[in-house]
Amino acid sequence: MSEPQQPQHPDLRESTWRTLLDWSARRSAAVGTRELLLHELEDRVLFSASPAAVLPTIDPSLIAEQTVIQPAESTDTLLDSGVAPDSAPVQSTASTNSEESTTSDLAGARRLELVFIDGHVADQQQLLDDLQRELPDRQLAVHVLDADRDGVDQITETLANYSDVSAIHIVAHGDDGATQLGSTWLSTASFDRHAAAIGTWQYALTDDADLLFYGCDLAATDAGVSLLNSISLLTGADTAASEDATGAAILGGDWVLEFQTGSIESNTLFSLGLQSEWLHLLQTETFQNGVASYNGTLDLVLDPNAPDTVNGGRPFTSMQIGDNGTQGVLRFDGLVGGGTGQIPIGSTVQNVELTLDVVNNINVGETITLHRITTSWDQNSTWNSMGNGIQIGSETHGTPDLVFTVTDSAPGQIVLSGTGLRSTVQRWVNGESNFGWLLTTSNGQVLELRTAEDGTTALRPQLAVEYVTFTPLINTAEQRVNQDIAPVQSTFARPLDGTVAEDTDRGSHSAVAIAPNGHYVVVWSELNASWGVYAQEFNSLGIAVDLAFQVNQTAVGDQYWASVAMADDGSFVITWTSVDQDGTGANVYARRFGANGSAGNEVRINTTTGGTQESSSIAMDSAGNYVIAWQGNGPGDSYGIFYRRFNSSGVALDGAERLANTSTTFGQGDVAVSLSDSGQFALLWDDDLGAHVRRFDFANGNGIDASQVLLQNDITAGNGDVAIDDAGNYVAVWRTYDGGDGSSRGIWMRRFDAGSGTLGTATNVTDTTANMQTSPSIEMDANGNYLVVWEGNGPGDTAGVFGKKFLANGTPLTPEFRLNVTTTGTQEMVSAALLDLNNFVAVWSGAGSDDSNGVFLRQFGSATPPSSSFLFSTSGDVSGSTTPGLADWTKGDILRFGEPNYSLGFNSTDGTIQFYGTADAAVDGNIANIDGMHFVTHDILLGGNTASAIQLKAGDIIFSYADDETLGGVFPIGKVDVAVFRPLAPGNYSVGNIFLLLDDVHAIADPDVAGLNDIRSITLVEHDTLIGDTVVKAGDFLFSRNGGAEDDNVYWFQTTDVGIGTTDGNVELLIDGADVGITKKVVGLELI
């Protein structure tokens, strides 16, 4: 057989391919010639309500144990010695829906075939019973995969006990391009993680073995075909899988495996009887049909296993709602979780579309209402009519999520969407139980909807969810943001006249903004010769990813009072006030920045230039649409609150500013704005009467509230902030003098529902009421939970910044807590940006380390910080070491120094050495010498979109050899190359695969010395990082060389491409050792 062709796969490069094929396996097989195609999928998951019965109770002894099935008269015994008996291959005609009839070339020869049934598959015992039938020419060994363990690992472990296996049958749920194996999903996205393990399967197989996947739609897409081709390439087996539904014909399925690579010699696994009697589809449990129609005391359940019904004993193919008072339940189970095709818990839901296919009986003007069900529903119970709108039988439902009026009488699809549906899915994503929706129609109207049971799965109810996940932050210490020590840096957003005016300043409610990937930007105003606006970007580790930069392009006059908002893609907009820039006094300006670092020009926001326009506030939705509001002179008020709307491209949706306040009796100021993804925004401001709030519709800019809502009738009430959720509920916070809490100033809040009805009375936010608490800011997560921060007197500081967390219902989640670490001097003008209540960043100005009047931040997060240990190797073998943990090791071993008793310092270093892995076993002669080494902590793609791109995984170890080596006698790797060691199982470094990452970096740095100097030390840049005045980008490398005058320097490799023969980029000198006093060789390097 010829050697398989190298696949065009960004995760399976030639280097990986050679290592797996030649070093680890050295096995070839004839395979199909379909091209390996991979496509990255956006975060949009299409959930479909197709049927899957509840799993039956399985005998625990079946789980993760092997069941050997063979003819009763056979005396052969499998696995007595852990190895299957020899068996000769048998040629036969592949059978699909017919009973198998095998023609043997060798009398008495019996094929050894392994069957793996996934633990999620319904009615497993029925399948197992069918496999007990007599099969004269086949020996079957059947294994049920533990649903709670990685199925690839289980198959790998099982195959280690076998040899000469002619076929592997995998019976598991499938979906487009993926199959469910135990607790994992095998797909193109996860293939790289499992490739090394799958590559070992070939040891158990015959040269002409078959690998058959029974599961719906696995080969229905290019991604599935790519997966199957990749498996065939690694195992040498011919593969087969289904391009459509697999399972019961009554549900639209069959048992034909339409896609094949190579020549499939195995017969179909299950009998015709089983194929007609097993009433399920091998489709992912994520797609379950929970649609049911109820009429009085009669339950009509849409399930192929339901009892006989009025349509002649066959399951319903459609459901009617509204006929004689019937109601329907639509339920999508399994939306949320950690598997492929599921929405990760804690994601932010951006859009939801529910598609229903109408059969007939549709009436123009008919109203469909969907209610979120809030308790579990029982399909065996008696469901009563809607009654008082609160109970349906024993199932409680909430207020309507959506009310939809039919405008077309023709049958066809209805696509429903709205904030209510999105809010419900968000609740499920946030951990609330998913009991589905109740469907009702207007009185006397009938709606008939298609279900999956008619065999047309494309017409089943479908739920499309668009979402984004967020990267959790790590906890950090207080750190200074501003790089220059100027006379004043401040996060203020109110006129200061050079000093902080306590009676009028409200701080900044938006001096920081964050994206779901944990990337955030901080803005502040800095006084040098004049005031200017500056910004600095950070990643989720709190590391600055670029130099601080000046935002305003025009330096004439003063620019200050900055606010910022950020979209989910990382683009952001900064707004500020500019004085005397264009000769018209104070005006509001803004500037847009792309997530890729691009920047637009500054633009004036206000169209009225007479008088003063100042103190702007900005809010943005996840898509990048935004609202800017400010105070000053404009149409209808000489000192009012105005706003303009902009789309995500920065195009103004309002030709001129619009007036927000409905009363013009007093001067209005201190405006704050909040914008929801559902298209509502709220403005809060104050005047001589007190603090006010009003909501608006982003789509048309009109007020939702006819007039402004008074929060507190007190001239001292103000300096506030507001946050609104997708349902239109909002929370307002403000400061007032002597508000009844015993303080000279106190922080108050008030909650409102979507109808602007108050949810209780105004309540005090702070626990400490003595002295002063002022300048509050509020941030809300997708759940409606919120964080309030403020300045003043509190725990451990009389002039600090503090916070307190609240649930969406207003219940305090925590006592108040201090944000600042430095307690000397004053800390003030605090604001926050929030992913959820466990992941946020706070920013303030005042006294701190290295600056008595600077800008500081602190991250609060749930992510685990980098491990407090490090890996190392030695230049020679060591024996008799007295260091705790390990006495002997070789120069090719990888060692870990860390806990227990880990500490670093002069004359105080302590810790334990542990063996982590070795490079000895991989090289010819089993003696290696490691030079440089780096432990990868984050998944990162190197090589961009090039064909030779390589995906590094967290847990990989990058290293270089001190000498030229050969792996497995065939694969050369030089001392000028950089390799990757990837463990076979995450965390287990006793066995794994090695592949080439960088091919002779010296040839790029200096062609004259190519191949002469080894890579002495190496580190990967995993996040954009600022080093001095240079930004090194994620995916770049820092390294040192051995030999010559340059071995005390640090070089910077800017990666363009990677891999054998394709490594490319640019090398620059980053640190000249002589300039910084390094006179010896650089033998270790790590970017912290």
Secondary structure, 3 states (H helix, E strand, C coil): CCCCCCCCCCCCCHHHHHHHHHHHHCCCCCCCCCCCCCCCCCCEEEEECCCCCCCCCCCHHHECCEEEECCCCCCCCCCCCCCCCCCCCCCCCCCCCCCCCCCCCCCCCCEEEEEEEECCCCCHHHHHHHCCCCCCCEEEEEEEECCCCEHHHHHHHHHCCCCCEEEEEEECCEECCEEEEECEEEEHHHHHHHHHHHHHHHHHEEEEEEEEEECCCCCCCHHHHHHHHHHHHHHCCEEEECCCCEECHHHCCECCCCEECCCCCCCCCCCHHHHHHCCCECECCCCCCCCEEEECCEEEECCCCCCCCCCCCCCCCEEEECHHHCEEEECCCCCECCCCCCECCCCEEEEEEEEEEECCCCCCCCEEEEEEECCCCCCCCCCCCCCCCCEECCEEEEEEEEEEECCCCCCEEEEEECHHHHHHHHHHHCCCCCCCEEEEECCCCCEEEECHHHCCHHHCCEEEEEEECCCCCCCCCCEECCCCCCCEEECCCCCCCCCCCCCCCCCCCCCEEECCCCCEEEEEEEECCCEEEEEEEECCCCCECCCCEECCCCCCCEEEEEEEEECCCCCEEEEEEEECCCCCCEEEEEEEECCCCCECCCEECCCCCCCCEEEEEEEECCCCCEEEEEEEEECCEEEEEEEEEECCCCCECCCCCEECCCCCCCCCEEEEEEECCCCEEEEEEEECCEEEEEEEECCCCCECCCCCEEEECCCCCEEEEEEECCCCCEEEEEEEECCCCCCCEEEEEEEECCCCCECCCCEECCCCCCCEEEEEEEEECCCCCEEEEEEEEECCEEEEEEEEEECCCCCECCCCEECCCCCCCCEEEEEEEEEECCEEEEEEEEEECCEEEEEEEEEECCCCCCCCCEEECCCCCECCCCCCCCCCECCCEEEEEEEEEEECCCCCCEEEEEEEEECCCCEHHHCCCEEEEEECCCCEEECCCCCCCEEECCCCEEEEECCCEEECCCEEECCCCEEEEEEEECCEEEEEEEEEEECCHHHHHCHHHCCCCCEEEEEECCCCEEECCEEECCCCEEEEECCCCCCCCEEEEEEEECCCCCCEEEEEEEECHHHHCCCCCCCCCCCC
